Amino acid sequence: MFTYEDGQPLKPQYVTRLFDKLRIQAGLPRMTFHGLRHERASLLLASGA
């Protein structure tokens, strides 16, 4: 679990907006933060892990 500096849990909307901002800066295709989990699992399976 990720938190703000004061220890409060991050709001889902904050994580979504931050992820989208970083995704755009990195030039990655449109995907959701949750979709990133599925992408990682697919890549692991494809690599034989």
Secondary structure, DSSP 8 states (H G I E B T S, - for coil): --B-TTS-B--HHHHHHHHHHHHHHTT--S--HHHHHHHHHHHHHHTT-
